[in-house]
Amino acid sequence: MSGVRVRDMTLADCDRVSEIRVRGWRAAYRGLMPQPYLDALSTEEDAARRRRHFGQGGGAVVNLVAEQAGEVVGWACHGPYRDGEVRATDAELYAIYVDPDRTGAGVGRALLREAAERCATAGYERMLLWVLQENTGARGFYEHAGFGPDGAEEPFEAGGVEVPEVRYVRDLTDTRTPPPTPADAGAGTAASAV
């Protein structure tokens, strides 16, 4: 993880974050989602939406970026767990994406560690996330970081096709640092609304 610096995202980061997110979806979900759906993803539209929503949520939604050598190479977003329109008492990792050219370099680990630490400091006892059932790389990444499936499943609709997701959870009251992972996930959650 040498050289990885995690900081709060700024409005100026929106274009780069959208590039990472769209490239991350295309890399991580190839073969798991309809290719026309992935091909239709637009970095420009994602960045415009990100700029419109930036800073909303009264500080409850936290956007982080990871930098290496001054370049933004990853993004994560977390906040209160979303149960429909109801905000629960648990935290949720809404999304985590690493530039596909930087996976395995500790970027995802640094982002996940910072997000978990911030949620624990904010008083959350658990962090939950949704991951595509067939995304074995991301699932392994989360399992190595102390997360595990809790049995909840739900479909995510992508291009008219239902893609099953599973929910993972991690206890944040356990202060032990999770073991290092062999590689970073390209993408964490598919049903990100951020």
C-alpha positions in Angstrom: 0.0 0.0 0.0 3.0 2.3 -0.2 2.2 5.6 -1.7 -1.6 5.3 -1.4 -3.2 8.4 0.2 -6.9 8.5 1.0 -8.7 11.8 1.3 -12.1 13.3 1.0 -13.3 13.7 -2.5 -13.7 17.2 -3.9 -15.9 18.5 -6.7 -12.9 18.7 -8.9 -12.5 14.9 -8.6 -15.9 14.1 -10.2 -14.7 13.6 -13.8 -11.9 11.2 -12.7 -14.1 9.3 -10.3 -16.7 8.8 -13.1 -14.0 7.5 -15.4 -12.8 5.1 -12.7 -16.4 4.0 -12.0 -17.4 3.4 -15.6 -14.1 1.6 -16.4 -14.5 -0.4 -13.2 -18.0 -1.5 -14.1 -16.9 -2.6 -17.6 -13.9 -4.5 -16.3 -15.5 -6.1 -13.2 -18.9 -7.0 -14.6 -17.9 -8.2 -18.1 -19.7 -11.5 -18.5 -21.8 -10.8 -15.4 -24.1 -8.2 -16.9 -25.4 -7.7 -20.5 -22.6 -6.2 -22.6 -24.8 -3.7 -24.3 -25.7 -2.3 -20.8 -22.0 -1.9 -20.0 -21.2 -0.4 -23.4 -23.9 2.2 -22.9 -22.4 3.5 -19.7 -21.3 7.1 -20.2 -18.5 8.7 -18.2 -19.9 12.2 -19.1 -23.4 11.4 -17.9 -22.0 9.9 -14.7 -19.8 12.9 -14.0 -22.7 15.3 -14.6 -24.9 13.4 -12.2 -22.1 13.2 -9.7 -21.5 17.0 -9.8 -25.3 17.6 -9.4 -25.4 15.4 -6.3 -22.0 16.3 -4.8 -22.2 17.5 -1.2 -25.9 16.6 -0.7 -26.9 14.4 2.2 -25.9 16.7 5.0 -22.6 15.0 5.5 -24.1 11.6 6.0 -22.7 10.3 2.7 -18.9 10.3 2.5 -17.0 10.2 -0.7 -13.3 9.2 -0.5 -10.7 9.1 -3.2 -7.3 7.3 -3.2 -4.3 8.9 -4.8 -1.0 7.4 -5.9 1.7 9.8 -7.1 -0.8 12.6 -7.1 -3.3 10.8 -9.4 -6.7 9.7 -8.3 -6.8 5.9 -8.7 -9.8 4.8 -6.6 -13.1 6.0 -5.1 -15.3 4.7 -2.3 -18.6 6.0 -0.9 -20.3 5.1 2.3 -23.1 6.3 4.6 -26.2 5.1 6.4 -27.5 1.7 5.3 -30.4 2.1 2.8 -33.4 -0.1 3.4 -35.7 1.3 0.7 -36.2 4.9 1.7 -35.5 4.2 5.4 -32.1 4.9 6.7 -31.0 2.3 9.2 -28.6 2.4 12.1 -25.9 0.4 10.2 -23.4 1.8 7.8 -23.3 0.8 4.1 -20.4 0.8 1.7 -22.3 2.1 -1.4 -19.5 1.7 -3.8 -15.8 1.1 -4.1 -13.9 1.2 -7.4 -10.3 1.0 -8.3 -8.8 2.0 -11.7 -8.5 -1.4 -13.5 -4.9 -0.6 -14.2 -4.2 -0.3 -10.4 -5.9 -3.4 -9.0 -3.6 -5.4 -6.7 -1.7 -2.3 -5.6 -3.4 -1.8 -2.2 -5.8 1.0 -3.4 -9.0 -0.9 -2.6 -7.6 -2.0 0.8 -6.7 1.5 1.7 -10.2 2.8 0.7 -12.0 0.1 2.5 -9.9 0.5 5.7 -10.5 4.2 5.8 -14.3 3.8 5.2 -14.6 1.2 7.9 -12.6 3.4 10.4 -14.7 6.4 9.7 -17.9 4.5 10.1 -16.7 3.0 13.4 -15.6 6.5 14.6 -19.1 7.8 13.7 -20.6 5.1 16.0 -21.8 2.5 13.5 -21.5 -1.0 14.8 -21.8 -2.8 11.5 -21.0 -2.1 7.8 -23.1 -3.7 5.1 -22.6 -3.9 1.4 -24.2 -5.5 -1.7 -22.0 -7.4 -4.2 -23.0 -9.4 -7.3 -23.4 -13.0 -6.5 -21.1 -14.1 -9.3 -18.4 -11.5 -8.7 -16.0 -13.9 -7.0 -13.1 -11.5 -7.1 -14.9 -8.8 -5.1 -16.4 -11.4 -2.8 -12.9 -12.7 -2.0 -11.7 -9.2 -1.4 -14.5 -8.5 1.1 -14.1 -11.8 2.8 -10.3 -11.2 3.3 -11.3 -7.8 4.8 -13.5 -9.4 7.5 -16.9 -9.3 5.7 -19.2 -12.3 5.2 -22.5 -13.0 3.6 -25.5 -12.7 6.0 -28.0 -14.6 3.8 -29.8 -11.7 2.3 -30.2 -11.6 -1.5 -31.9 -9.3 -3.9 -31.9 -8.8 -7.7 -30.3 -5.9 -9.4 -31.8 -5.0 -12.8 -29.2 -4.3 -15.5 -30.3 -3.8 -19.1 -33.6 -5.7 -18.5 -31.8 -8.6 -16.9 -31.9 -9.5 -13.2 -28.5 -10.0 -11.7 -28.5 -11.4 -8.2 -26.7 -9.6 -5.4 -25.8 -10.9 -1.9 -25.4 -8.8 1.2 -22.2 -8.9 3.2 -21.7 -7.6 6.7 -18.7 -6.8 9.0 -18.7 -6.0 12.7 -17.1 -2.6 13.2 -16.7 -3.0 17.0 -13.9 -5.5 16.4 -10.8 -3.3 16.3 -8.5 -5.9 14.9 -7.1 -5.0 11.5 -8.3 -7.5 8.8 -5.6 -9.5 7.1 -4.1 -8.1 3.9 -5.7 -9.3 0.7 -3.9 -10.6 -2.3 -5.6 -8.3 -4.7 -8.0 -5.4 -4.8 -11.6 -5.6 -6.1 -12.4 -3.8 -9.3 -15.8 -3.0 -8.1 -17.8 -3.5 -4.9 -21.4 -2.8 -5.3 -23.6 -3.0 -8.3 -26.7 -1.3 -7.0 -25.0 2.0 -6.2 -27.2 5.0 -6.3 -24.3 7.4 -5.9 
